[in-house]
Amino acid sequence: VAVAKFGNRGASSPSGSFDFLGLLGVPAHRAPLSHVPEALAETGLAFLFAPQAYPALAPLAALRKRHGQPTAFNYLGPLLNPVRPAYRALGVSHPGMLDAMADLLVTEPTNRRALLFRAANGHDEPDPDGETAFRRVAPGSGPEAFVVRLCWD
């Protein structure tokens, strides 16, 4: 499965996906976005740095960092992936936004399937040792809700 990861550095949280990728040695600004299709074709993997895709929004990062709380960009950002993928996996940090984002993806014309998730501990990724709420989105039907509890004994 080809993956086009779209993300940023942490603005309203201690870290973002590009902070993690940076620790792994993945550069944020190396290749122009025009190389994304080539990277996906050759390797099946591409990283899209949000400020590179939307440079007009980059100055807001400092304001968001000073504010220190999630903003609309925490929910809009993942939906703005310039690749407009047909399949998506999206973490959602606010419980009220889980259904709202799922409802929006139902109407997204390029969406074939999406899986949204929010851990009971408030994180925007599945909890490896607790409950995680999921929404499965497919064309022609409303979001399907389910909860998974992982437990490592």
N, C-alpha and C positions, 0 to 999 in steps of 0.2 A: 504494500500500500504506500503510495507516495504521500509524503507529509510536507506541508508548507506551514511551518510554525511562525506565527505572527505575534510579536510581543515587544516588550520594552524593558527598561530598567525599572526598579522599584521607585514609585513616586509617592503613593499613599500607603505603602507598606515597606517593610525592610528590604524586600528583594522582589525582583520581577524575573521573568524568564531569561532576559538577557544578562542579568547578574549571574545567574546559574551557568548559562552558556559561556560567559566570560571566564568563569572559574575553570571551565573545561578547555579553555583556549580557543573558543570560537569567536572570531572577530565580528564586531557589530557593523562595521562600515566597509568591509573589504570589497565585496562585489556589488555592482549596480543592480537595481531591481530588474533591469532588462535581462539579466542573466538567470533569473529565477526559472523560466521554462527550461532552459538548458540544464540547470542543476537538477531539477525534478526528473528530467528525462534520463540523465546520466547516472544519478545516485539515488533518486527517489526521495531526496531530502533537501529542503531549502529553509533557510531562516530569514525572515523578513523583519527588519528592525523598524518599528513604528515611526520614529522620527525621520527615517530615510524615506518612508512611503508617504508621510504627511508632514513635510517640513514646516508648514505654517502652524501646526499644532505643537511643535517641539518646545517653544518658549513657555508653554503652559506647565511643563513638567516641574519647573522650580516653584511655581505657585502651588501646584498640587502637593509637592513635598513639604512646603511650609504649612499648608493646611493640615496635612497628616491624616486625613480621613478619606475614605473612598468617595469618589465623585462620579458623575455620569460617565466619565471616560473609562471607569472600571467595567462598565457594562457595554458601552458603545465600542470601545477598542476591539474586543474580540470579534465583534460583528463586522468590523471594517477591514478584514483581511483582503488586500487587493487581489488576491488570487481568486476570491469568491468560490471557495471549495464546495463541492457537492456533498461532501461528508465532513462533519465537524464534531469535535469533542471540546466542550466549553465548560470551564469551571466558573461558578457564580458564588460570590461571597455573601450576598444579602438574600435572606430567605424570600423576601417579597419579589425579588427580581428573577427568581428561578422560573416561575410560571410566565412572567411577562416576556422574558427572552425566548422561552419555548413557543409562546403564542406568536411572537414576531417571526421566528424561523419557520413556522407553519406556512406563512405567507411569502417567504423568500423564494423567488422563482428558481434560483440555482440550487436550492437545498434539496437533496435526495434523502438524506438521513442526518440526524444530529442526536448527540447524547450530551445532555447537560447534567451537571452534578454539583452538589453542595454538601459538605460534611456537616454533621450535627455540631461539631466543634467550631463551626464558622469559617473553616478554610474552604478555598475554592478548588479543592482537589479531593478525591476519595480518601477517606480516613482508613488507614490500614488496620486500625484497632477500634472501630466504632461504627456508628451508623452513617450512611451517606444516602441522601435523597437524590434520585435520578429522574430525569424527564427524557423520554425517547420521542423524537419527532420524526414523522414521515409524511410525505405528501398525501393529501386526501383525507387526513384524519387529525383529530386533536392530539395534543401531547399525552403520552401515556406516563403516568406517575408510578414509581415504585421505590422502595427503600431496601437497601442491602446493608446487612451488618456483618462486617468481617471480624473474625476473632482468631487470633493466633495463640493456640494453646500448646 
